[in-house]
Amino acid sequence: MSDPTIALQMALYQRLTVALKPVPVYDAVPEGTPYPYVTLDYEVSSNKTPVFGRKRENRLFYLSIWSSYQGQAEVKRINAQIAEALDEVSLPLSTGNAVSVRVLRTQTNREPDGKTFMGAITLRIITQH
């Protein structure tokens, strides 16, 4: 079975697009896009394959939430929606399996411009293929 990286990103995108309506989700943000929106930022993968058995990988997937709402309320609301949509849920993939999906961390911070807020979510996903 082939690597599930692309299938995982597609499944995350689909799940978030449904859960966050009307907040858009992007891999690449079009120039001039208004806030708020969520970006699929990056992924780090490490091999967790046992000596015998199917290939298993531990993946950290990072999401960012961008908002120009005054204060952190909008970012915190979107963080909570993402956590509800992804923490400890079954995530079907077209290639391979997502054995476990867990929200490890959420955070919010004010950007240096003093007006924009950013949220960040770290997912730990174990895939098997």
Summary of the structure (lengths in Angstrom):
residues: 129
radius of gyration: 15.5
end to end distance: 5.7
largest distance: 53.0
contacts: 383
relative contact order: 0.25
helix: 22%
strand: 40%
